[in-house]
Structures are given as C-alpha cells and as structure tokens.
Amino acid sequence: MPEDLVNGTSIEKSIALLRSLVVEPRQYGHLFLVGVVAHIVPPTGAKGLNLAASDVSTLYCILLKVYREGRRELLERYSPMCLRRIWKAERFFLVDDQPAAPLPRHRPVRSAYPAQ
Ligand SMILES: Cc1cc2nc3c(=O)[nH]c(=O)nc-3n(C[C@H](O)[C@H](O)[C@H](O)COP(=O)(O)OP(=O)(O)OC[C@H]3O[C@@H](n4cnc5c(N)ncnc54)[C@H](O)[C@@H]3O)c2cc1C
C-alpha cells in the first residue's frame, strides 16, 4: 500500500545537460565517421543507438556495391545520406521533444572541418 511506503533519503540530485552535435561532412578521404563520433543527440529521444546502427548499415550497403560492382561514386553519397537522417532526428528533438523536457532549449551545434 502506498501509505506503507517509507521515503528514503535522496543521496544525489543532478541535472544532466542536454546537448546536440552534428559533424559535417562525415567523410574525409577514406575515413568515414559513424555513430556518436559524428553526432550527439539528447538521450530523451532514445535514438542514439538506432542512428549509429543506421550509419553502419548505410556504409555497409555502399561498401558492398563499391567492392562487388566497382561503384566508387557511391562513396560520396554516404555523408549526405546520413546527414539527412540525423538532421531529421535533431529536428525531432528540437520540436517534438521539448514539451517533455523542462530544461533550457538546446540547439544542435554544427561542427565542420575543412574539406579535403
Ligand atoms: C546511459 C545511456 C542510455 C542510452 N539509452 C539509449 C536508448 O535507450 N536508445 C538508444 O537508441 N540509444 C541509447 N543510448 C545511446 C547509445 O548507447 C549510443 O548512441 C550508441 O551506443 C552509440 O554507438 P557507437 O557505436 O557510435 O558508440 P559506442 O557504443 O560508444 O561504441 C564505441 C566503442 O569504441 C570503443 N573505443 C573508444 N575508443 C577506442 C579506442 N581508442 N580504441 C578501440 N576502441 C575504442 C569504446 O570502448 C566503445 O566500445 C544511451 C546511451 C547512454 C550513455
């Protein structure tokens, strides 16, 4: 019964800062960034693992075609394909997720490094 419950002492309270980061582009020559090294999404959407797995799946499909069919031009598509997906997710966190989050609004920071 709820009235029988004894409250314990709260031993720790902290607020985790929500932040977002998107690295563009996700390719530098033959280096391809996948998962959290290329994006950070707030934990409230529980999408981090799915986004990371989608990066791997996309790169796997592209590499398969590169090695089996010699279609090297597909390598250039990896970064835009992933970025379309990640920005959709970031927009989801910004727009749909905010009412549930009583913390200050967070905005994704776009990080870029010089093109090769
Ligand atoms: C507490 C918590 C709860 C989460 N809950 C969810 C959830 O409910 N749903 C969801 O979708 N996502 C969730 N996530 C996010 C999800 O775990 C991550 O987005 C996902 O694991 C990212 O995968 P990744 O492969 O990019 O990176 P990681 O899983 O971090 O894998 C990187 C690996 O590289 C290894 N490594 C690092 N440096 C080196 C090195 N120099 N040499 C060799 N290996 C190295 C690390 O040990 C690690 O095993 C959660 C994350 C946390 C922290």
The ligand as an SDF file (V2000), in Angstrom:
LIG
                    3D

 53 58  0  0  0  0  0  0  0  0999 V2000
   23.0300    5.7570  -20.2650 C   0  0  0  0  0  0  0  0  0  0  0  0
   22.7380    5.6770  -21.7440 C   0  0  0  0  0  0  0  0  0  0  0  0
   21.4910    5.2280  -22.1740 C   0  0  0  0  0  0  0  0  0  0  0  0
   21.1880    5.1500  -23.5370 C   0  0  0  0  0  0  0  0  0  0  0  0
   19.9660    4.7070  -23.9540 N   0  0  0  0  0  0  0  0  0  0  0  0
   19.6730    4.6030  -25.2470 C   0  0  0  0  0  0  0  0  0  0  0  0
   18.4230    4.1120  -25.6960 C   0  0  0  0  0  0  0  0  0  0  0  0
   17.5500    3.7900  -24.9120 O   0  0  0  0  0  0  0  0  0  0  0  0
   18.1910    4.0170  -27.0310 N   0  0  0  0  0  0  0  0  0  0  0  0
   19.1350    4.3730  -27.9470 C   0  0  0  0  0  0  0  0  0  0  0  0
   18.8840    4.2700  -29.1580 O   0  0  0  0  0  0  0  0  0  0  0  0
   20.3330    4.8480  -27.5600 N   0  0  0  0  0  0  0  0  0  0  0  0
   20.6370    4.9690  -26.2270 C   0  0  0  0  0  0  0  0  0  0  0  0
   21.8590    5.4380  -25.8290 N   0  0  0  0  0  0  0  0  0  0  0  0
   22.8160    5.9010  -26.8180 C   0  0  0  0  0  0  0  0  0  0  0  0
   23.5840    4.7380  -27.4150 C   0  0  0  0  0  0  0  0  0  0  0  0
   24.1680    3.9650  -26.3960 O   0  0  0  0  0  0  0  0  0  0  0  0
   24.7070    5.3190  -28.2950 C   0  0  0  0  0  0  0  0  0  0  0  0
   24.1430    6.2650  -29.1870 O   0  0  0  0  0  0  0  0  0  0  0  0
   25.3750    4.2170  -29.1040 C   0  0  0  0  0  0  0  0  0  0  0  0
   25.9380    3.2730  -28.2370 O   0  0  0  0  0  0  0  0  0  0  0  0
   26.4320    4.8090  -29.9950 C   0  0  0  0  0  0  0  0  0  0  0  0
   27.1030    3.7430  -30.6460 O   0  0  0  0  0  0  0  0  0  0  0  0
   28.5450    3.9280  -31.2110 P   0  0  0  0  0  0  0  0  0  0  0  0
   28.9150    2.6170  -31.7980 O   0  0  0  0  0  0  0  0  0  0  0  0
   28.5700    5.1360  -32.0890 O   0  0  0  0  0  0  0  0  0  0  0  0
   29.4690    4.2820  -29.9660 O   0  0  0  0  0  0  0  0  0  0  0  0
   29.7870    3.3960  -28.6750 P   0  0  0  0  0  0  0  0  0  0  0  0
   28.6520    2.4760  -28.3460 O   0  0  0  0  0  0  0  0  0  0  0  0
   30.2220    4.3870  -27.6350 O   0  0  0  0  0  0  0  0  0  0  0  0
   30.9850    2.4900  -29.1430 O   0  0  0  0  0  0  0  0  0  0  0  0
   32.3060    2.9800  -29.2480 C   0  0  0  0  0  0  0  0  0  0  0  0
   33.2330    1.8420  -28.8520 C   0  0  0  0  0  0  0  0  0  0  0  0
   34.5640    2.2290  -29.1960 O   0  0  0  0  0  0  0  0  0  0  0  0
   35.3970    1.8480  -28.1330 C   0  0  0  0  0  0  0  0  0  0  0  0
   36.5970    2.7020  -28.1920 N   0  0  0  0  0  0  0  0  0  0  0  0
   36.7140    4.0020  -27.8450 C   0  0  0  0  0  0  0  0  0  0  0  0
   37.9560    4.4340  -28.0540 N   0  0  0  0  0  0  0  0  0  0  0  0
   38.6340    3.3890  -28.5640 C   0  0  0  0  0  0  0  0  0  0  0  0
   39.9750    3.2080  -28.9940 C   0  0  0  0  0  0  0  0  0  0  0  0
   40.8740    4.2060  -28.9590 N   0  0  0  0  0  0  0  0  0  0  0  0
   40.3350    2.0090  -29.4580 N   0  0  0  0  0  0  0  0  0  0  0  0
   39.4370    0.9820  -29.5340 C   0  0  0  0  0  0  0  0  0  0  0  0
   38.1470    1.0980  -29.1360 N   0  0  0  0  0  0  0  0  0  0  0  0
   37.7580    2.2860  -28.6630 C   0  0  0  0  0  0  0  0  0  0  0  0
   34.5800    2.0410  -26.8720 C   0  0  0  0  0  0  0  0  0  0  0  0
   35.0740    1.2680  -25.8160 O   0  0  0  0  0  0  0  0  0  0  0  0
   33.2140    1.5490  -27.3500 C   0  0  0  0  0  0  0  0  0  0  0  0
   33.0420    0.1620  -27.1740 O   0  0  0  0  0  0  0  0  0  0  0  0
   22.1780    5.5330  -24.4760 C   0  0  0  0  0  0  0  0  0  0  0  0
   23.4390    5.9720  -24.0350 C   0  0  0  0  0  0  0  0  0  0  0  0
   23.7140    6.0470  -22.6780 C   0  0  0  0  0  0  0  0  0  0  0  0
   25.0880    6.5170  -22.2330 C   0  0  0  0  0  0  0  0  0  0  0  0
  1  2  1  0
  2  3  1  0
  2 52  2  0
  3  4  2  0
  4  5  1  0
  4 50  1  0
  5  6  2  0
  6  7  1  0
  6 13  1  0
  7  8  2  0
  7  9  1  0
  9 10  1  0
 10 11  2  0
 10 12  1  0
 12 13  2  0
 13 14  1  0
 14 15  1  0
 14 50  1  0
 15 16  1  0
 16 17  1  0
 16 18  1  0
 18 19  1  0
 18 20  1  0
 20 21  1  0
 20 22  1  0
 22 23  1  0
 23 24  1  0
 24 25  2  0
 24 26  1  0
 24 27  1  0
 27 28  1  0
 28 29  2  0
 28 30  1  0
 28 31  1  0
 31 32  1  0
 32 33  1  0
 33 34  1  0
 33 48  1  0
 34 35  1  0
 35 36  1  0
 35 46  1  0
 36 37  1  0
 36 45  1  0
 37 38  2  0
 38 39  1  0
 39 40  1  0
 39 45  2  0
 40 41  1  0
 40 42  2  0
 42 43  1  0
 43 44  2  0
 44 45  1  0
 46 47  1  0
 46 48  1  0
 48 49  1  0
 50 51  2  0
 51 52  1  0
 52 53  1  0
M  END
$$$$
